[in-house]
Amino acid sequence: MPVRRAIGASAPRPVRRSVAAASVSGRVVSLVVVSETASTPRSDGGEPLSLLTVHAHPDDEASKGAPTLAMYGTAGVRTTLVCCTGGEEGDLHNPSLRAEGQPFHGLSPEDEKALVQSMRAAELAASAEVIGFDEVVMLGYRDSGMADTEPNEHPDCFHQADLDEAVGRLV
């Protein structure tokens, strides 16, 4: 079951309140209040404009279209981020964090992976706040890892999901 929580603004956008994050059974929950204003952009039919972006993992939102989404959010368009997985198979991409005095210094590969996993919820909440998403939805699948790897065979991973069930979680 997807975890949906609104985040966003009170009063005219782009003023934002705080974002809280927590990990609940491996799912990220981000909370803030959303309100519509008279200045909310609307379609020709009068409906508030919305923009949906769907990514496989937390952290993809920061590297794939973040400036565009921030621009639309600032203009008052309601923005929603969907993450299909919790990014459990993610790796450290900044080797300087392994240097002496840094958080990953001296860690075994297993401990490094555990530390990356433990940071995912807070990273996603901070990223969503900076970009300005109104809502973050976690579909709740486990990260699939790479093709032909053990995580790709995990029964709870996104790769193993039934297509109809996955589409049902999204819509």
N, C-alpha and C positions, 0 to 999 in steps of 0.2 A: 504494500500500500504506500503510495507517495506521501511524503511529509510536505505540507504546504503551509507556509507562514508568510504573511504580508510584511514587507518592510517598506519604508518610504517616508512621506512628508506629512506634516500638518501645516496648515496655513498655505499660502501660495508656494509652489515649488520654486526653487530647489532646496529650501530649508529642510534639513533632516534632523531627526532626533538620533538616539543611540541605537546600536544594533547589538543584540545579545546572541551568543552562540552556545550551543551545547551539543554533545553527542548523545543521542538516544538510540540505543540498539544499532549503532553504526550509522545512524542517519543524522544529518545536520539540521538543526532547527534555528532559523534566524528570525528575530522578531522586531518589529517597529510598527508604527501606526500609519495608515494610508488614508488620505482624504482627497476628494475631488474638489476642484475649485471652478469658478466661472471661467478661468483662463485655461482650463484643461483643453488641449486640442481635440477637435471632434471631426468625425467623418461627415460627408455631405448629408448622411442620414441622421446626424446628431449623436452618434455613439462615440464615447471616448476612444481615442486612438491608443492602440496597444502594439507592443513589439515583443515577440517571443524569440529567445535564442536557446538552442538545445546543444549541450556539450556532453562528452563522455565522462569527463573527470572534473573535480574541483581543480582549479588553476588554469583550465582552458579559457575561462571567461576573461582572464587577464591578458591573454596573448592573442585572442581572436576576436577582434572587433570592439574592444573596450572603449576606445575613443568615440566611436560612432554611437554606441549604446549610451554613453555618458551624455553626448550631445542631445540625443533624442529625449533622454530623461530630464535634462535641464530645460528642454523646451516644453515639458509637461506631458510627454507621451508616457503612458504606463509601460514599464519594462519588466519582463519576467525572465528569469534564468532558470533553466531546467538542467540539472546534472543527473545523468543516468546512473553513475556509480559514485562510490565514496573515494575512489582513487587509491585503494588499498595497495596496489602494486606499483605505485609511483616511486621514483628514484630521486636521489639528490642530484640536482643539476648545477649546483654552484660548488665546485671543488674547494674554493677558498674557505668554506665553512668547516672543512676538515683540518684546517691549520690550528696550531697550538693556540689555546685561548678561545677557540670557537666551539659552538655547541656539538659538533660532530667529531671533534678531535678524539682520536684513539678508540672510536667505537668499532665494534665488529660489524660486518655487513648486516647481520640479523638485528643488532641494536640500532643501527642506522635506519633500517627500514621501519622499525617500531617507532623511532622518534619522528620520522617523516609522517607516518600514519597518525601519530598523536597530535600533529600540528595542523592537519587538514581542515578540521572544523573551524578553528580560529582564523586560519588563512582565508578560507572562503567567506566567512562573515566580514572580515576586514576588507577584502576585495570587493564584495557586494556593496559595502557601505561607500567605498571610494568611488566606484563606478556609478553608484546611485540606483541600483535595482530596487524596484518596488516589491518584488516577490522573488524568493528563491524556493524552488521545488526540487526535492531529492526523490528520484524514482526508487531508490532503495536497493539497487542491484550492487553486487560485489564487482570490483574491477576485474576485468578478464585477463589483464596482462597481455602478453604478446602471443601471436599464433604459435601453435605447437609447443606451448609451455604448460606446466602443471596448473597454474591458475586459470588457464583457458578452459580447463576441464571441470572446474569447480561447479557443482550444480546450481549455486546461487549467483553465478557470474552472468553478466549481461549477454555474453556470447551464447550462453546456453538457454536464454529466455525464449519462451514461446512468443512468436511475433504478435499474435492477437493479444496476448496478455500484456506485452510491452506497450503496444499501441494503446491499450485500455488504460494503463497507468499514465500515459502521456496526455490523453484527452480526457 
